[in-house]
Amino acid sequence: MAVKKSGVSTITARREFIENYRGTVIEQRKELDLRLEKVDQKIDFFKRLESGQLELER
């Protein structure tokens, strides 16, 4: 990846920005992983209801 000479002075700032952004993406991924886990739990719940392993309380 080539960097134009005019951009050399901003290399450190751009790297730092990307590193910070990476941290943001990691945090978003953690949140998505938690949401996916909840969705998987709900899918499992409904499958167990369908198979008769669970019954709804009245």
PQR file of N, CA, C, O and H, with PARSE charges and radii, in Angstrom:
ATOM      1  N   MET A   1       0.849  -1.167   0.000 -0.4000 1.5000
ATOM      2  CA  MET A   1       0.000   0.000   0.000 -0.0000 2.0000
ATOM      3  C   MET A   1       0.898   1.233   0.000  0.5500 1.7000
ATOM      4  O   MET A   1       1.680   1.427   0.931 -0.5500 1.4000
ATOM      5  N   ALA A   2       0.800   2.037  -0.993 -0.4000 1.5000
ATOM      6  CA  ALA A   2       1.627   3.232  -1.117 -0.0000 2.0000
ATOM      7  C   ALA A   2       0.970   4.417  -0.408  0.5500 1.7000
ATOM      8  O   ALA A   2      -0.252   4.571  -0.418 -0.5500 1.4000
ATOM      9  H   ALA A   2       0.165   1.880  -1.749  0.4000 1.0000
ATOM     10  N   VAL A   3       1.808   5.241   0.204 -0.4000 1.5000
ATOM     11  CA  VAL A   3       1.342   6.458   0.859 -0.0000 2.0000
ATOM     12  C   VAL A   3       1.969   7.636   0.147  0.5500 1.7000
ATOM     13  O   VAL A   3       3.188   7.691  -0.017 -0.5500 1.4000
ATOM     14  H   VAL A   3       2.800   5.116   0.212  0.4000 1.0000
ATOM     15  N   LYS A   4       1.151   8.570  -0.274 -0.4000 1.5000
ATOM     16  CA  LYS A   4       1.680   9.762  -0.940 -0.0000 2.0000
ATOM     17  C   LYS A   4       2.499  10.575   0.051  0.5500 1.7000
ATOM     18  O   LYS A   4       2.218  10.578   1.250 -0.5500 1.4000
ATOM     19  H   LYS A   4       0.161   8.525  -0.141  0.4000 1.0000
ATOM     20  N   LYS A   5       3.517  11.267  -0.461 -0.4000 1.5000
ATOM     21  CA  LYS A   5       4.368  12.068   0.412 -0.0000 2.0000
ATOM     22  C   LYS A   5       3.569  13.105   1.183  0.5500 1.7000
ATOM     23  O   LYS A   5       3.928  13.448   2.309 -0.5500 1.4000
ATOM     24  H   LYS A   5       3.746  11.265  -1.434  0.4000 1.0000
ATOM     25  N   SER A   6       2.501  13.603   0.599 -0.4000 1.5000
ATOM     26  CA  SER A   6       1.708  14.618   1.289 -0.0000 2.0000
ATOM     27  C   SER A   6       0.993  14.043   2.507  0.5500 1.7000
ATOM     28  O   SER A   6       0.571  14.800   3.381 -0.5500 1.4000
ATOM     29  H   SER A   6       2.210  13.324  -0.316  0.4000 1.0000
ATOM     30  N   GLY A   7       0.849  12.725   2.584 -0.4000 1.5000
ATOM     31  CA  GLY A   7       0.153  12.099   3.700 -0.0000 2.0000
ATOM     32  C   GLY A   7       1.072  11.563   4.773  0.5500 1.7000
ATOM     33  O   GLY A   7       0.593  11.049   5.785 -0.5500 1.4000
ATOM     34  H   GLY A   7       1.192  12.110   1.874  0.4000 1.0000
ATOM     35  N   VAL A   8       2.375  11.665   4.587 -0.4000 1.5000
ATOM     36  CA  VAL A   8       3.332  11.102   5.534 -0.0000 2.0000
ATOM     37  C   VAL A   8       3.181  11.722   6.916  0.5500 1.7000
ATOM     38  O   VAL A   8       3.333  11.027   7.920 -0.5500 1.4000
ATOM     39  H   VAL A   8       2.763  12.082   3.765  0.4000 1.0000
ATOM     40  N   SER A   9       2.888  13.004   6.984 -0.4000 1.5000
ATOM     41  CA  SER A   9       2.807  13.680   8.276 -0.0000 2.0000
ATOM     42  C   SER A   9       1.609  13.220   9.104  0.5500 1.7000
ATOM     43  O   SER A   9       1.559  13.465  10.310 -0.5500 1.4000
ATOM     44  H   SER A   9       2.764  13.569   6.168  0.4000 1.0000
ATOM     45  N   THR A  10       0.657  12.564   8.475 -0.4000 1.5000
ATOM     46  CA  THR A  10      -0.553  12.122   9.189 -0.0000 2.0000
ATOM     47  C   THR A  10      -0.584  10.619   9.439  0.5500 1.7000
ATOM     48  O   THR A  10      -1.590  10.086   9.906 -0.5500 1.4000
ATOM     49  H   THR A  10       0.697  12.364   7.496  0.4000 1.0000
ATOM     50  N   ILE A  11       0.498   9.948   9.135 -0.4000 1.5000
ATOM     51  CA  ILE A  11       0.520   8.492   9.274 -0.0000 2.0000
ATOM     52  C   ILE A  11       0.213   8.067  10.709  0.5500 1.7000
ATOM     53  O   ILE A  11      -0.619   7.186  10.923 -0.5500 1.4000
ATOM     54  H   ILE A  11       1.316  10.382   8.756  0.4000 1.0000
ATOM     55  N   THR A  12       0.861   8.668  11.675 -0.4000 1.5000
ATOM     56  CA  THR A  12       0.644   8.287  13.081 -0.0000 2.0000
ATOM     57  C   THR A  12      -0.798   8.546  13.490  0.5500 1.7000
ATOM     58  O   THR A  12      -1.417   7.701  14.136 -0.5500 1.4000
ATOM     59  H   THR A  12       1.537   9.383  11.501  0.4000 1.0000
ATOM     60  N   ALA A  13      -1.333   9.684  13.128 -0.4000 1.5000
ATOM     61  CA  ALA A  13      -2.717  10.012  13.476 -0.0000 2.0000
ATOM     62  C   ALA A  13      -3.685   9.040  12.830  0.5500 1.7000
ATOM     63  O   ALA A  13      -4.660   8.623  13.454 -0.5500 1.4000
ATOM     64  H   ALA A  13      -0.830  10.370  12.603  0.4000 1.0000
ATOM     65  N   ARG A  14      -3.423   8.678  11.585 -0.4000 1.5000
ATOM     66  CA  ARG A  14      -4.310   7.738  10.901 -0.0000 2.0000
ATOM     67  C   ARG A  14      -4.233   6.351  11.525  0.5500 1.7000
ATOM     68  O   ARG A  14      -5.254   5.680  11.680 -0.5500 1.4000
ATOM     69  H   ARG A  14      -2.630   9.016  11.077  0.4000 1.0000
ATOM     70  N   ARG A  15      -3.016   5.917  11.885 -0.4000 1.5000
ATOM     71  CA  ARG A  15      -2.860   4.615  12.549 -0.0000 2.0000
ATOM     72  C   ARG A  15      -3.598   4.614  13.879  0.5500 1.7000
ATOM     73  O   ARG A  15      -4.308   3.659  14.193 -0.5500 1.4000
ATOM     74  H   ARG A  15      -2.187   6.462  11.758  0.4000 1.0000
ATOM     75  N   GLU A  16      -3.440   5.670  14.659 -0.4000 1.5000
ATOM     76  CA  GLU A  16      -4.108   5.758  15.950 -0.0000 2.0000
ATOM     77  C   GLU A  16      -5.631   5.747  15.783  0.5500 1.7000
ATOM     78  O   GLU A  16      -6.345   5.117  16.563 -0.5500 1.4000
ATOM     79  H   GLU A  16      -2.863   6.446  14.404  0.4000 1.0000
ATOM     80  N   PHE A  17      -6.112   6.447  14.765 -0.4000 1.5000
ATOM     81  CA  PHE A  17      -7.549   6.449  14.497 -0.0000 2.0000
ATOM     82  C   PHE A  17      -8.047   5.040  14.205  0.5500 1.7000
ATOM     83  O   PHE A  17      -9.069   4.611  14.740 -0.5500 1.4000
ATOM     84  H   PHE A  17      -5.532   6.959  14.131  0.4000 1.0000
ATOM     85  N   ILE A  18      -7.323   4.326  13.355 -0.4000 1.5000
ATOM     86  CA  ILE A  18      -7.721   2.967  12.981 -0.0000 2.0000
ATOM     87  C   ILE A  18      -7.639   2.039  14.196  0.5500 1.7000
ATOM     88  O   ILE A  18      -8.493   1.169  14.364 -0.5500 1.4000
ATOM     89  H   ILE A  18      -6.492   4.674  12.920  0.4000 1.0000
ATOM     90  N   GLU A  19      -6.632   2.213  15.032 -0.4000 1.5000
ATOM     91  CA  GLU A  19      -6.539   1.391  16.241 -0.0000 2.0000
ATOM     92  C   GLU A  19      -7.724   1.646  17.173  0.5500 1.7000
ATOM     93  O   GLU A  19      -8.293   0.709  17.732 -0.5500 1.4000
ATOM     94  H   GLU A  19      -5.938   2.920  14.896  0.4000 1.0000
ATOM     95  N   ASN A  20      -8.089   2.908  17.334 -0.4000 1.5000
ATOM     96  CA  ASN A  20      -9.259   3.237  18.163 -0.0000 2.0000
ATOM     97  C   ASN A  20     -10.529   2.668  17.549  0.5500 1.7000
ATOM     98  O   ASN A  20     -11.386   2.139  18.258 -0.5500 1.4000
ATOM     99  H   ASN A  20      -7.627   3.670  16.880  0.4000 1.0000
ATOM    100  N   TYR A  21     -10.645   2.775  16.247 -0.4000 1.5000
ATOM    101  CA  TYR A  21     -11.817   2.241  15.555 -0.0000 2.0000
ATOM    102  C   TYR A  21     -11.888   0.730  15.732  0.5500 1.7000
ATOM    103  O   TYR A  21     -12.973   0.171  15.895 -0.5500 1.4000
ATOM    104  H   TYR A  21      -9.949   3.204  15.672  0.4000 1.0000
ATOM    105  N   ARG A  22     -10.742   0.072  15.701 -0.4000 1.5000
ATOM    106  CA  ARG A  22     -10.701  -1.376  15.912 -0.0000 2.0000
ATOM    107  C   ARG A  22     -11.292  -1.726  17.274  0.5500 1.7000
ATOM    108  O   ARG A  22     -12.057  -2.682  17.400 -0.5500 1.4000
ATOM    109  H   ARG A  22      -9.861   0.526  15.569  0.4000 1.0000
ATOM    110  N   GLY A  23     -10.933  -0.950  18.285 -0.4000 1.5000
ATOM    111  CA  GLY A  23     -11.488  -1.175  19.612 -0.0000 2.0000
ATOM    112  C   GLY A  23     -12.998  -1.030  19.626  0.5500 1.7000
ATOM    113  O   GLY A  23     -13.698  -1.800  20.284 -0.5500 1.4000
ATOM    114  H   GLY A  23     -10.311  -0.174  18.182  0.4000 1.0000
ATOM    115  N   THR A  24     -13.498  -0.042  18.900 -0.4000 1.5000
ATOM    116  CA  THR A  24     -14.945   0.158  18.789 -0.0000 2.0000
ATOM    117  C   THR A  24     -15.599  -1.042  18.135  0.5500 1.7000
ATOM    118  O   THR A  24     -16.643  -1.510  18.588 -0.5500 1.4000
ATOM    119  H   THR A  24     -12.930   0.584  18.366  0.4000 1.0000
ATOM    120  N   VAL A  25     -14.996  -1.535  17.082 -0.4000 1.5000
ATOM    121  CA  VAL A  25     -15.543  -2.695  16.369 -0.0000 2.0000
ATOM    122  C   VAL A  25     -15.548  -3.925  17.270  0.5500 1.7000
ATOM    123  O   VAL A  25     -16.498  -4.707  17.245 -0.5500 1.4000
ATOM    124  H   VAL A  25     -14.148  -1.155  16.714  0.4000 1.0000
ATOM    125  N   ILE A  26     -14.508  -4.099  18.057 -0.4000 1.5000
ATOM    126  CA  ILE A  26     -14.446  -5.236  18.985 -0.0000 2.0000
ATOM    127  C   ILE A  26     -15.578  -5.149  19.999  0.5500 1.7000
ATOM    128  O   ILE A  26     -16.220  -6.156  20.295 -0.5500 1.4000
ATOM    129  H   ILE A  26     -13.736  -3.463  18.078  0.4000 1.0000
ATOM    130  N   GLU A  27     -15.831  -3.959  20.536 -0.4000 1.5000
ATOM    131  CA  GLU A  27     -16.923  -3.778  21.495 -0.0000 2.0000
ATOM    132  C   GLU A  27     -18.273  -4.065  20.837  0.5500 1.7000
ATOM    133  O   GLU A  27     -19.141  -4.689  21.448 -0.5500 1.4000
ATOM    134  H   GLU A  27     -15.309  -3.140  20.296  0.4000 1.0000
ATOM    135  N   GLN A  28     -18.451  -3.613  19.604 -0.4000 1.5000
ATOM    136  CA  GLN A  28     -19.695  -3.886  18.879 -0.0000 2.0000
ATOM    137  C   GLN A  28     -19.857  -5.383  18.641  0.5500 1.7000
ATOM    138  O   GLN A  28     -20.959  -5.924  18.736 -0.5500 1.4000
ATOM    139  H   GLN A  28     -17.746  -3.106  19.108  0.4000 1.0000
ATOM    140  N   ARG A  29     -18.762  -6.034  18.335 -0.4000 1.5000
ATOM    141  CA  ARG A  29     -18.806  -7.481  18.109 -0.0000 2.0000
ATOM    142  C   ARG A  29     -19.219  -8.209  19.382  0.5500 1.7000
ATOM    143  O   ARG A  29     -20.012  -9.148  19.329 -0.5500 1.4000
ATOM    144  H   ARG A  29     -17.867  -5.595  18.258  0.4000 1.0000
ATOM    145  N   LYS A  30     -18.688  -7.783  20.525 -0.4000 1.5000
ATOM    146  CA  LYS A  30     -19.069  -8.402  21.797 -0.0000 2.0000
ATOM    147  C   LYS A  30     -20.576  -8.271  22.015  0.5500 1.7000
ATOM    148  O   LYS A  30     -21.237  -9.229  22.416 -0.5500 1.4000
ATOM    149  H   LYS A  30     -18.044  -7.019  20.568  0.4000 1.0000
ATOM    150  N   GLU A  31     -21.111  -7.084  21.749 -0.4000 1.5000
ATOM    151  CA  GLU A  31     -22.543  -6.856  21.913 -0.0000 2.0000
ATOM    152  C   GLU A  31     -23.341  -7.742  20.960  0.5500 1.7000
ATOM    153  O   GLU A  31     -24.353  -8.322  21.352 -0.5500 1.4000
ATOM    154  H   GLU A  31     -20.574  -6.306  21.424  0.4000 1.0000
ATOM    155  N   LEU A  32     -22.892  -7.845  19.723 -0.4000 1.5000
ATOM    156  CA  LEU A  32     -23.573  -8.709  18.758 -0.0000 2.0000
ATOM    157  C   LEU A  32     -23.493 -10.173  19.168  0.5500 1.7000
ATOM    158  O   LEU A  32     -24.455 -10.922  18.994 -0.5500 1.4000
ATOM    159  H   LEU A  32     -22.070  -7.373  19.405  0.4000 1.0000
ATOM    160  N   ASP A  33     -22.358 -10.582  19.707 -0.4000 1.5000
ATOM    161  CA  ASP A  33     -22.225 -11.967  20.177 -0.0000 2.0000
ATOM    162  C   ASP A  33     -23.227 -12.257  21.290  0.5500 1.7000
ATOM    163  O   ASP A  33     -23.821 -13.335  21.327 -0.5500 1.4000
ATOM    164  H   ASP A  33     -21.577  -9.974  19.848  0.4000 1.0000
ATOM    165  N   LEU A  34     -23.418 -11.294  22.201 -0.4000 1.5000
ATOM    166  CA  LEU A  34     -24.394 -11.473  23.276 -0.0000 2.0000
ATOM    167  C   LEU A  34     -25.814 -11.565  22.719  0.5500 1.7000
ATOM    168  O   LEU A  34     -26.608 -12.396  23.161 -0.5500 1.4000
ATOM    169  H   LEU A  34     -22.935 -10.419  22.171  0.4000 1.0000
ATOM    170  N   ARG A  35     -26.124 -10.717  21.758 -0.4000 1.5000
ATOM    171  CA  ARG A  35     -27.452 -10.765  21.149 -0.0000 2.0000
ATOM    172  C   ARG A  35     -27.682 -12.077  20.417  0.5500 1.7000
ATOM    173  O   ARG A  35     -28.766 -12.655  20.487 -0.5500 1.4000
ATOM    174  H   ARG A  35     -25.479 -10.043  21.399  0.4000 1.0000
ATOM    175  N   LEU A  36     -26.649 -12.546  19.709 -0.4000 1.5000
ATOM    176  CA  LEU A  36     -26.762 -13.808  18.988 -0.0000 2.0000
ATOM    177  C   LEU A  36     -26.980 -14.961  19.961  0.5500 1.7000
ATOM    178  O   LEU A  36     -27.750 -15.878  19.677 -0.5500 1.4000
ATOM    179  H   LEU A  36     -25.768 -12.076  19.652  0.4000 1.0000
ATOM    180  N   GLU A  37     -26.315 -14.920  21.088 -0.4000 1.5000
ATOM    181  CA  GLU A  37     -26.496 -15.953  22.108 -0.0000 2.0000
ATOM    182  C   GLU A  37     -27.952 -15.976  22.592  0.5500 1.7000
ATOM    183  O   GLU A  37     -28.535 -17.048  22.759 -0.5500 1.4000
ATOM    184  H   GLU A  37     -25.689 -14.176  21.319  0.4000 1.0000
ATOM    185  N   LYS A  38     -28.532 -14.801  22.815 -0.4000 1.5000
ATOM    186  CA  LYS A  38     -29.942 -14.719  23.238 -0.0000 2.0000
ATOM    187  C   LYS A  38     -30.866 -15.280  22.162  0.5500 1.7000
ATOM    188  O   LYS A  38     -31.815 -16.002  22.469 -0.5500 1.4000
ATOM    189  H   LYS A  38     -28.058 -13.931  22.679  0.4000 1.0000
ATOM    190  N   VAL A  39     -30.591 -14.949  20.905 -0.4000 1.5000
ATOM    191  CA  VAL A  39     -31.407 -15.467  19.801 -0.0000 2.0000
ATOM    192  C   VAL A  39     -31.307 -16.986  19.747  0.5500 1.7000
ATOM    193  O   VAL A  39     -32.316 -17.669  19.572 -0.5500 1.4000
ATOM    194  H   VAL A  39     -29.821 -14.363  20.656  0.4000 1.0000
ATOM    195  N   ASP A  40     -30.106 -17.513  19.894 -0.4000 1.5000
ATOM    196  CA  ASP A  40     -29.923 -18.968  19.880 -0.0000 2.0000
ATOM    197  C   ASP A  40     -30.669 -19.637  21.021  0.5500 1.7000
ATOM    198  O   ASP A  40     -31.231 -20.719  20.856 -0.5500 1.4000
ATOM    199  H   ASP A  40     -29.286 -16.958  20.036  0.4000 1.0000
ATOM    200  N   GLN A  41     -30.671 -18.985  22.190 -0.4000 1.5000
ATOM    201  CA  GLN A  41     -31.406 -19.532  23.332 -0.0000 2.0000
ATOM    202  C   GLN A  41     -32.908 -19.566  23.046  0.5500 1.7000
ATOM    203  O   GLN A  41     -33.591 -20.527  23.399 -0.5500 1.4000
ATOM    204  H   GLN A  41     -30.213 -18.106  22.325  0.4000 1.0000
ATOM    205  N   LYS A  42     -33.409 -18.527  22.414 -0.4000 1.5000
ATOM    206  CA  LYS A  42     -34.841 -18.492  22.086 -0.0000 2.0000
ATOM    207  C   LYS A  42     -35.194 -19.549  21.050  0.5500 1.7000
ATOM    208  O   LYS A  42     -36.241 -20.190  21.147 -0.5500 1.4000
ATOM    209  H   LYS A  42     -32.854 -17.746  22.128  0.4000 1.0000
ATOM    210  N   ILE A  43     -34.325 -19.735  20.059 -0.4000 1.5000
ATOM    211  CA  ILE A  43     -34.550 -20.775  19.056 -0.0000 2.0000
ATOM    212  C   ILE A  43     -34.604 -22.139  19.728  0.5500 1.7000
ATOM    213  O   ILE A  43     -35.485 -22.949  19.439 -0.5500 1.4000
ATOM    214  H   ILE A  43     -33.475 -19.215  19.981  0.4000 1.0000
ATOM    215  N   ASP A  44     -33.653 -22.389  20.627 -0.4000 1.5000
ATOM    216  CA  ASP A  44     -33.624 -23.660  21.359 -0.0000 2.0000
ATOM    217  C   ASP A  44     -34.894 -23.836  22.184  0.5500 1.7000
ATOM    218  O   ASP A  44     -35.455 -24.931  22.230 -0.5500 1.4000
ATOM    219  H   ASP A  44     -32.937 -21.731  20.861  0.4000 1.0000
ATOM    220  N   PHE A  45     -35.354 -22.764  22.838 -0.4000 1.5000
ATOM    221  CA  PHE A  45     -36.570 -22.815  23.631 -0.0000 2.0000
ATOM    222  C   PHE A  45     -37.756 -23.262  22.774  0.5500 1.7000
ATOM    223  O   PHE A  45     -38.512 -24.151  23.165 -0.5500 1.4000
ATOM    224  H   PHE A  45     -34.899 -21.875  22.801  0.4000 1.0000
ATOM    225  N   PHE A  46     -37.912 -22.640  21.603 -0.4000 1.5000
ATOM    226  CA  PHE A  46     -39.043 -22.980  20.741 -0.0000 2.0000
ATOM    227  C   PHE A  46     -38.920 -24.396  20.162  0.5500 1.7000
ATOM    228  O   PHE A  46     -39.926 -25.086  19.997 -0.5500 1.4000
ATOM    229  H   PHE A  46     -37.298 -21.918  21.285  0.4000 1.0000
ATOM    230  N   LYS A  47     -37.721 -24.819  19.863 -0.4000 1.5000
ATOM    231  CA  LYS A  47     -37.527 -26.189  19.382 -0.0000 2.0000
ATOM    232  C   LYS A  47     -37.925 -27.193  20.463  0.5500 1.7000
ATOM    233  O   LYS A  47     -38.532 -28.223  20.170 -0.5500 1.4000
ATOM    234  H   LYS A  47     -36.904 -24.259  19.997  0.4000 1.0000
ATOM    235  N   ARG A  48     -37.578 -26.883  21.718 -0.4000 1.5000
ATOM    236  CA  ARG A  48     -37.944 -27.774  22.817 -0.0000 2.0000
ATOM    237  C   ARG A  48     -39.444 -27.796  23.029  0.5500 1.7000
ATOM    238  O   ARG A  48     -40.007 -28.841  23.356 -0.5500 1.4000
ATOM    239  H   ARG A  48     -37.085 -26.046  21.956  0.4000 1.0000
ATOM    240  N   LEU A  49     -40.100 -26.660  22.849 -0.4000 1.5000
ATOM    241  CA  LEU A  49     -41.561 -26.634  22.918 -0.0000 2.0000
ATOM    242  C   LEU A  49     -42.163 -27.489  21.813  0.5500 1.7000
ATOM    243  O   LEU A  49     -43.083 -28.270  22.058 -0.5500 1.4000
ATOM    244  H   LEU A  49     -39.643 -25.811  22.584  0.4000 1.0000
ATOM    245  N   GLU A  50     -41.648 -27.345  20.609 -0.4000 1.5000
ATOM    246  CA  GLU A  50     -42.155 -28.100  19.455 -0.0000 2.0000
ATOM    247  C   GLU A  50     -41.997 -29.603  19.654  0.5500 1.7000
ATOM    248  O   GLU A  50     -42.871 -30.384  19.278 -0.5500 1.4000
ATOM    249  H   GLU A  50     -40.901 -26.711  20.410  0.4000 1.0000
ATOM    250  N   SER A  51     -40.884 -29.996  20.242 -0.4000 1.5000
ATOM    251  CA  SER A  51     -40.610 -31.427  20.397 -0.0000 2.0000
ATOM    252  C   SER A  51     -41.308 -32.028  21.608  0.5500 1.7000
ATOM    253  O   SER A  51     -41.268 -33.243  21.800 -0.5500 1.4000
ATOM    254  H   SER A  51     -40.174 -29.361  20.547  0.4000 1.0000
ATOM    255  N   GLY A  52     -41.946 -31.203  22.424 -0.4000 1.5000
ATOM    256  CA  GLY A  52     -42.634 -31.712  23.599 -0.0000 2.0000
ATOM    257  C   GLY A  52     -41.747 -31.810  24.832  0.5500 1.7000
ATOM    258  O   GLY A  52     -42.207 -32.258  25.882 -0.5500 1.4000
ATOM    259  H   GLY A  52     -41.979 -30.216  22.267  0.4000 1.0000
ATOM    260  N   GLN A  53     -40.510 -31.408  24.731 -0.4000 1.5000
ATOM    261  CA  GLN A  53     -39.626 -31.441  25.890 -0.0000 2.0000
ATOM    262  C   GLN A  53     -40.024 -30.416  26.940  0.5500 1.7000
ATOM    263  O   GLN A  53     -39.711 -30.577  28.120 -0.5500 1.4000
ATOM    264  H   GLN A  53     -40.136 -31.043  23.878  0.4000 1.0000
ATOM    265  N   LEU A  54     -40.710 -29.368  26.517 -0.4000 1.5000
ATOM    266  CA  LEU A  54     -41.190 -28.326  27.423 -0.0000 2.0000
ATOM    267  C   LEU A  54     -42.653 -28.086  27.185  0.5500 1.7000
ATOM    268  O   LEU A  54     -43.164 -28.307  26.087 -0.5500 1.4000
ATOM    269  H   LEU A  54     -40.964 -29.237  25.559  0.4000 1.0000
ATOM    270  N   GLU A  55     -43.325 -27.632  28.219 -0.4000 1.5000
ATOM    271  CA  GLU A  55     -44.709 -27.234  28.092 -0.0000 2.0000
ATOM    272  C   GLU A  55     -44.857 -25.841  28.668  0.5500 1.7000
ATOM    273  O   GLU A  55     -44.184 -25.477  29.632 -0.5500 1.4000
ATOM    274  H   GLU A  55     -42.910 -27.452  29.111  0.4000 1.0000
ATOM    275  N   LEU A  56     -45.734 -25.077  28.075 -0.4000 1.5000
ATOM    276  CA  LEU A  56     -46.002 -23.741  28.584 -0.0000 2.0000
ATOM    277  C   LEU A  56     -46.841 -23.834  29.849  0.5500 1.7000
ATOM    278  O   LEU A  56     -47.775 -24.632  29.931 -0.5500 1.4000
ATOM    279  H   LEU A  56     -46.281 -25.373  27.292  0.4000 1.0000
ATOM    280  N   GLU A  57     -46.499 -23.010  30.834 -0.4000 1.5000
ATOM    281  CA  GLU A  57     -47.296 -22.960  32.054 -0.0000 2.0000
ATOM    282  C   GLU A  57     -48.510 -22.089  31.818  0.5500 1.7000
ATOM    283  O   GLU A  57     -48.446 -21.107  31.079 -0.5500 1.4000
ATOM    284  H   GLU A  57     -45.741 -22.362  30.768  0.4000 1.0000
ATOM    285  N   ARG A  58     -49.605 -22.446  32.442 -0.4000 1.5000
ATOM    286  CA  ARG A  58     -50.835 -21.656  32.269 -0.0000 2.0000
ATOM    287  C   ARG A  58     -51.166 -20.933  33.527  0.5500 1.7000
ATOM    288  O   ARG A  58     -52.165 -20.215  33.582 -0.5500 1.4000
ATOM    289  H   ARG A  58     -49.656 -23.243  33.043  0.4000 1.0000
TER
END
